[in-house]
Amino acid sequence: MSEITSGTSTSGRDWARMTIMIDILGYHGAISKLSFQVGTDRISDVQEFKVGDKVEIGWSIYAREYNGRWYKVIKGVAQPS
């Protein structure tokens, strides 16, 4: 897990994020790791995990348009397995 990065948006809202790397156990395809950025509202949920803990990840994948550009979003939720 990375350090927490934080700041203030142009609209004055405080934000924070943390990046976590997850190994996909038992999968030997081209992608065996995933990187997730965890936002302000979920950092406390993942801080209790330690390197080597097994977790289950649920996610939703969607795209959103902003000012004529499209952005991909993957939101994940982790819990101990």
C-alpha positions as CSV (number, residue, x, y, z in Angstrom):
1,M,0.0,0.0,0.0
2,S,1.2,3.5,-0.7
3,E,1.2,6.6,1.4
4,I,-1.9,8.6,1.5
5,T,-1.9,11.6,-0.9
6,S,-4.3,14.5,0.0
7,G,-5.1,18.0,-1.1
8,T,-7.9,20.4,-1.7
9,S,-9.9,20.6,-4.9
10,T,-10.5,23.9,-6.8
11,S,-14.0,23.9,-5.3
12,G,-12.5,23.8,-1.8
13,R,-13.3,20.2,-0.9
14,D,-10.6,18.1,0.9
15,W,-9.7,14.8,-0.8
16,A,-7.4,11.9,-0.1
17,R,-6.4,8.8,-2.0
18,M,-4.2,5.7,-1.5
19,T,-3.0,3.2,-4.1
20,I,-3.1,-0.5,-3.3
21,M,-1.7,-3.4,-5.4
22,I,-3.4,-6.7,-5.4
23,D,-2.0,-10.0,-6.6
24,I,-4.7,-12.2,-8.3
25,L,-4.0,-15.6,-6.8
26,G,-4.4,-18.7,-9.0
27,Y,-4.6,-16.7,-12.2
28,H,-1.7,-17.0,-14.6
29,G,-2.9,-14.9,-17.5
30,A,-1.4,-11.7,-18.9
31,I,-2.6,-9.7,-15.9
32,S,-1.8,-11.1,-12.4
33,K,-1.9,-7.8,-10.5
34,L,-4.4,-5.0,-10.1
35,S,-3.8,-1.5,-8.9
36,F,-6.7,0.3,-7.1
37,Q,-6.9,3.9,-5.9
38,V,-9.0,4.1,-2.8
39,G,-10.7,7.5,-2.2
40,T,-11.3,9.5,1.0
41,D,-14.4,7.6,2.0
42,R,-12.7,4.1,1.8
43,I,-9.2,4.6,3.1
44,S,-10.1,3.6,6.6
45,D,-11.6,0.4,5.3
46,V,-8.3,-0.8,3.7
47,Q,-5.8,0.6,6.2
48,E,-6.5,-2.4,8.5
49,F,-5.2,-4.8,5.8
50,K,-1.6,-6.0,5.9
51,V,0.7,-7.2,3.1
52,G,-0.1,-10.8,2.6
53,D,-3.8,-10.7,3.7
54,K,-6.2,-12.4,1.5
55,V,-9.2,-10.2,0.5
56,E,-12.2,-10.4,-1.7
57,I,-12.7,-7.6,-4.1
58,G,-16.1,-6.6,-5.6
59,W,-16.2,-3.9,-8.2
60,S,-18.3,-1.9,-10.6
61,I,-16.9,-0.7,-13.9
62,Y,-18.4,2.3,-15.8
63,A,-17.4,5.3,-17.9
64,R,-18.4,8.9,-17.5
65,E,-18.2,11.9,-19.8
66,Y,-16.9,15.2,-18.6
67,N,-16.4,18.2,-21.0
68,G,-16.5,16.0,-24.1
69,R,-14.0,13.5,-22.8
70,W,-14.7,10.0,-21.5
71,Y,-13.2,8.6,-18.3
72,K,-13.1,5.0,-17.2
73,V,-13.9,4.3,-13.6
74,I,-13.5,1.1,-11.6
75,K,-14.8,1.3,-8.1
76,G,-13.8,-1.6,-5.8
77,V,-14.8,-2.7,-2.4
78,A,-12.5,-5.0,-0.4
79,Q,-13.3,-7.2,2.5
80,P,-11.3,-10.0,4.3
81,S,-11.9,-13.4,2.7
